Structures are given as C-alpha cells and as structure tokens.
Amino acid sequence: MAAENQTDVTEFILLGFSHGRSFLFVLFLAIYLATLLGNSAILALVSLDPHLHSPMYFLLSHLSCLDICYSSVTMPKVLANALRPQATISRHGCLAQMFFLMACAGAECALLAVMAYDRYAAICQPLHYSRTMSRGVCAAAAAGCWLWGLLDSAVHTVLASRLSFCGPTRLQHIFCDVPPLLRAACSDTRPSEVALRTASIFVGLSPFLLVVISYLRILATILKMPVAASWQKALSTCSAHLLVVTVYFVTANLNYTRPSSGYSPAADTLVSALYCIVTPMLNPLIYSLRNQEVRGALRKVLRGWSFPGSSA
C-alpha cells in the first residue's frame, strides 16, 4: 500500500498561501511588473545607447535577461494560486519549475563572478582589458554561465524525480524548490542532500570566493592610485555590482544553507521570496541608482520621448 501511495502522488498542495491571499496577489503582481519593467528597461538601454556597448553592459544585459527568466519561472503560477481556494501544482509542473529555477540560480551565480572579473580586468589590467574581455570572450563566458546553470539544475531535477511521496503531499512553500521537496519526500533523500551541499560549494561558494578575490585585488589597486578622484571613480564603477552580489549571495545562502532545525514556514516563505522574487526586482533599481552611465542613458531616452519634435 505504501508503494502504491508513493506512485499515486501527481499533485502538490502549496501551503504558503494560508493567509492574506488578496494582499499577496497585489504585492506579488506589483513586484513582478516592476521586475519586468526594470529589467526590460536595462535591456533596451544597453541595446540603444552606443556608450553602453561594452563588456560590462553586455554582461549586465544577460543579468537582466536572467532576472526576467528567474521571476517568470515562479511568478505566473504564484499569482494564479493566490486567486485559487487551494494552491496546487502538478508533480511534473513542480519539477519543471524547479529545473528552470535552479538553472537561473546557477547561471546567475556564475555570471556575477564573471562580472566581478570584468571589473578586476578593467581596473587592475586596463592595458590588456580590450583583449582580456573581447567580444568573443564575453560571449563564451555568458554562454558558459547559462550552460553551468543548466547542468547543475539537471542533476537536482533528475534526483528529485526519483523521490517518492506519500500523498496527499503538502509543501510549506509558495513554489517548488529543492528544500521543501526534500522535506516532503518519504523516501531516501540523501543523494539529493549531497548534491545540494556539493552545489552550495561549487555553484554558490566558489563564484562568491572569486568575487571576493577580485574585489580584494581591486581594492589593493585602488589604494595605490595617487589621485583620490581616480580611486573614487574606480569605486563608483564597482559599487552597483558589489551591492547586487551582496544582496544575491546573502539571500541565496539563507535559502539553501539553512540551519538543521530549519526556519518556520512563514520565515521559509519570506527567505525564498527575497531570493527568487524580490532580488530580480532590485537589480535594475540598484544599477539605475548607483551607475552614472545607466542614469545618463536613461535621461537621454526620456528626453527623446518627452521632446520628440525638439530637433525640428
């Protein structure tokens, strides 16, 4: 009978919508629209402004594309479930959602490391920058980040597809992710747990260490600059990326490297929402506020829209 129950589970009940469904729907809809608008604006600015046709902004455009995908993997289903009496997702839909979510997470970790190396090459090796971060190198690095995320996600998804669930299965979450699936499984989860810990080292910790090393070398170079204005300018080009890295890796660490006792269901939902829903909205806002070139490109576009006949 147990084996039969395990094979009959075709749907998960999501328990993260126990309170405030109308409020959550309005809040998540506003966040999703802001995410789409902000990241689409970054993509448009990088495409339209020739001053932003550089390796740094090429990588930024991939980050914005990733954030749109990141948010779109979870938000449409979250919004639909917020309006339903009972929030559910099919098992196949859950695995598909988890696959694309983990793919975006792994790709973004790698991309943030590449962006940190780009800043290191620009500040610490300026004479070799055009060769180090050539168009071909940037394209290969971006493709590698996407492939890295997909390979990591495939491992987690294959392992999760082999888990057995004793129905009816309830997930203390608002979308499908590895930790809530492991908590709900009634079969051996050790392979998935090992894969998650391994990924936290190679997919999460390793890119973070590369970011730290890059910025330590950047800081050492900046402190050697003779003119204060020079190192202030160098710092200003790194501040937006450094803030994005800090927000992303802190929330990712809270989401996947939690204490053994775990969080309460409410705290678990909050942490995952910060990591997967709020962070993609914040990235374009951070770059818009902290980056003078992005602000300048945005002002030029807005002036062009406000005064379409001014050149006549």
C-alpha positions in Angstrom: 0.0 0.0 0.0 2.9 2.4 0.8 4.4 1.8 -2.6 1.0 2.4 -4.2 0.6 5.7 -2.3 4.0 6.7 -3.4 3.3 6.3 -7.1 -0.2 7.9 -7.0 1.1 11.4 -6.0 0.6 13.6 -9.1 -0.1 16.9 -7.4 1.3 19.0 -4.5 -0.6 21.3 -2.3 1.2 24.6 -1.6 0.6 25.8 2.0 2.4 29.2 1.7 -0.9 30.9 0.9 -2.6 30.3 4.2 -3.2 34.0 5.0 -3.7 37.2 3.1 -4.2 35.9 -0.4 -5.6 39.1 -1.8 -2.7 41.1 -0.3 -0.1 38.6 -1.6 -1.6 38.8 -5.1 -1.5 42.6 -5.2 2.1 42.6 -3.7 3.5 39.9 -6.0 1.8 41.4 -9.1 3.4 44.8 -8.3 6.8 43.2 -7.8 6.5 41.1 -11.0 5.5 44.1 -13.1 8.4 46.2 -11.6 10.8 43.3 -12.3 9.7 43.1 -16.0 9.7 46.8 -16.5 13.1 47.5 -14.8 15.0 44.7 -16.4 13.4 45.3 -19.8 14.5 48.9 -19.5 18.1 47.8 -18.8 18.0 45.6 -21.9 16.6 48.4 -24.0 19.1 51.0 -22.7 22.1 48.7 -23.4 20.8 48.0 -26.9 20.0 51.6 -27.8 22.9 53.6 -26.3 26.3 53.1 -28.0 28.0 54.3 -24.9 26.8 51.1 -23.2 28.1 48.8 -25.8 30.9 47.5 -23.6 31.7 44.1 -21.9 30.3 45.4 -18.6 26.9 46.3 -20.0 26.9 43.2 -22.3 27.1 41.1 -19.1 24.6 43.4 -17.4 22.1 42.7 -20.2 22.5 39.0 -19.6 21.9 39.5 -15.9 18.7 41.4 -16.7 17.6 38.6 -19.0 18.3 36.1 -16.3 16.3 38.1 -13.8 13.3 38.2 -16.2 13.5 34.4 -16.6 14.1 33.9 -12.9 10.9 35.8 -11.9 8.8 34.4 -14.8 9.6 30.8 -13.7 7.7 31.3 -10.4 5.5 34.4 -10.5 2.7 33.5 -13.0 1.9 30.3 -11.1 2.3 32.1 -7.7 -0.2 34.8 -8.9 -2.6 32.2 -10.2 -2.5 30.2 -7.0 -3.1 33.3 -4.9 -6.5 33.6 -6.5 -7.5 29.9 -6.1 -9.2 28.4 -3.0 -6.4 25.8 -2.8 -3.0 26.4 -4.2 -1.7 23.4 -6.1 0.9 22.4 -8.7 1.2 19.1 -10.6 4.3 17.0 -9.9 5.5 17.4 -13.5 4.9 21.2 -13.2 6.8 21.2 -9.9 9.8 19.5 -11.4 9.8 21.8 -14.4 9.5 24.9 -12.2 12.4 23.6 -10.0 14.5 22.9 -13.1 14.3 26.3 -14.5 14.6 28.0 -11.1 17.8 26.1 -10.3 19.1 26.8 -13.8 18.7 30.5 -13.4 20.2 30.4 -9.9 23.3 28.6 -11.0 23.7 30.8 -14.1 23.4 34.0 -12.0 26.0 32.9 -9.5 28.5 32.2 -12.3 27.5 35.5 -14.2 28.1 37.6 -11.1 31.6 36.1 -10.8 32.3 36.9 -14.4 31.1 40.5 -13.9 33.5 40.8 -10.9 36.4 39.5 -13.1 35.4 42.1 -15.7 35.7 44.9 -13.1 39.1 43.4 -12.0 40.4 43.4 -15.6 39.2 46.9 -16.2 40.8 48.4 -13.1 43.8 46.2 -12.4 44.8 45.4 -16.1 43.5 48.3 -18.1 46.1 48.0 -20.9 45.0 44.4 -21.6 41.3 44.9 -21.0 40.2 45.0 -24.6 41.9 41.7 -25.3 41.0 40.0 -21.9 37.3 40.9 -22.3 36.9 40.8 -26.0 33.5 40.3 -27.6 34.3 36.6 -28.2 35.4 36.1 -24.6 32.3 37.8 -23.3 30.0 35.7 -25.5 31.7 32.5 -24.4 31.6 33.5 -20.8 27.9 34.3 -20.9 27.1 31.0 -22.7 29.2 29.1 -20.2 27.2 30.7 -17.3 23.9 29.6 -18.9 25.3 26.1 -19.5 26.7 25.8 -16.0 23.3 26.6 -14.5 21.5 24.1 -16.8 23.9 21.3 -15.9 23.6 21.9 -12.2 19.8 22.1 -12.5 19.6 18.9 -14.4 21.4 17.0 -11.6 19.0 18.3 -9.0 15.9 17.6 -11.2 16.9 14.1 -12.0 17.4 13.3 -8.3 14.2 14.9 -7.3 12.2 13.0 -10.0 13.3 9.8 -8.2 11.9 10.8 -4.9 8.8 9.1 -3.6 6.0 11.0 -1.9 3.2 9.6 0.3 0.1 11.5 -0.7 -1.5 13.9 -0.2 1.7 15.8 -0.3 1.8 19.3 1.2 4.7 21.7 0.6 5.2 24.5 3.1 6.0 27.0 0.3 4.6 29.1 -2.5 6.5 27.5 -5.3 8.6 24.4 -5.9 12.2 24.3 -4.8 14.6 21.6 -3.6 14.4 22.1 0.2 10.6 21.9 0.5 10.6 18.9 -1.8 13.1 17.1 0.3 11.2 17.8 3.5 8.0 16.4 1.9 9.6 13.2 0.5 9.1 9.8 2.2 12.0 8.1 0.5 15.7 8.4 1.0 16.8 12.0 0.3 20.5 11.6 1.0 21.6 11.7 -2.7 19.7 15.0 -3.2 21.1 16.4 0.1 24.6 15.5 -1.0 24.0 17.1 -4.4 22.6 20.2 -2.7 25.6 20.5 -0.4 28.0 19.9 -3.3 26.3 22.6 -5.4 26.4 25.0 -2.5 30.2 24.7 -2.7 30.8 24.6 -6.4 27.9 26.6 -7.7 27.4 29.0 -4.8 30.6 29.3 -2.7 33.2 29.1 -5.5 31.7 32.0 -7.5 31.4 34.0 -4.3 35.1 33.4 -3.5 36.0 34.5 -7.0 34.1 37.7 -6.4 35.8 38.3 -3.1 39.3 37.7 -4.6 38.5 40.0 -7.5 37.4 42.8 -5.2 40.3 42.4 -2.8 42.7 42.8 -5.8 40.6 45.8 -7.0 40.8 47.4 -3.5 44.6 46.8 -3.4 44.9 48.5 -6.8 42.7 51.4 -5.9 44.6 52.2 -2.7 47.8 52.5 -4.8 46.2 55.2 -7.1 47.8 58.5 -6.4 44.8 60.8 -7.0 41.7 60.5 -4.8 39.5 61.3 -7.7 40.8 58.2 -9.6 40.0 55.7 -6.9 36.7 57.3 -6.2 35.8 56.9 -9.9 37.0 53.3 -9.8 34.9 52.6 -6.7 31.8 54.1 -8.3 32.1 51.7 -11.2 32.1 48.7 -8.8 29.6 49.8 -6.2 26.5 48.7 -8.0 27.8 45.3 -8.8 29.1 44.8 -5.3 25.7 45.7 -3.8 24.0 43.3 -6.2 26.4 40.5 -5.3 25.9 41.1 -1.6 22.1 41.0 -1.8 22.1 37.9 -4.0 24.6 35.7 -2.2 23.2 36.6 1.3 19.7 35.7 0.3 20.9 32.6 -1.6 22.8 31.4 1.5 19.8 31.9 3.7 17.7 29.9 1.2 19.9 26.9 0.6 22.3 26.7 3.6 19.8 26.9 6.4 20.3 25.6 10.0 19.5 22.0 10.6 16.4 22.9 12.5 15.2 24.9 9.5 13.0 28.0 9.6 9.4 28.4 10.5 7.0 28.1 7.5 6.4 31.8 7.4 10.2 32.6 7.6 10.9 30.0 4.9 8.5 31.6 2.5 9.9 35.1 3.3 13.5 34.0 2.7 12.6 32.3 -0.6 10.6 35.3 -1.7 13.5 37.6 -1.0 15.8 35.3 -3.0 13.7 34.4 -6.0 11.2 37.3 -6.2 12.5 40.5 -4.7 16.1 40.3 -5.8 15.4 40.3 -9.5 13.3 43.4 -9.0 16.1 45.2 -7.0 19.0 44.5 -9.5 17.9 47.1 -12.2 17.0 49.6 -9.5 20.5 49.3 -7.9 22.2 49.7 -11.3 20.0 52.7 -12.2 20.7 54.5 -8.9 24.4 53.6 -8.5 25.6 53.8 -12.1 26.1 57.2 -13.7 26.3 55.8 -17.3 23.0 54.0 -16.9 21.4 57.1 -15.4 22.8 59.2 -18.2 21.4 56.8 -20.9 18.0 56.8 -19.2 17.9 60.6 -19.1 18.7 60.8 -22.8 16.0 58.3 -23.7 13.5 60.1 -21.5 14.4 63.5 -23.1 13.9 62.0 -26.5 10.5 60.7 -25.6 9.5 64.0 -23.9 10.5 66.2 -26.7 10.1 64.2 -29.9 10.0 67.4 -32.1 12.8 69.3 -30.5 15.3 68.6 -33.3 13.0 70.2 -35.9 
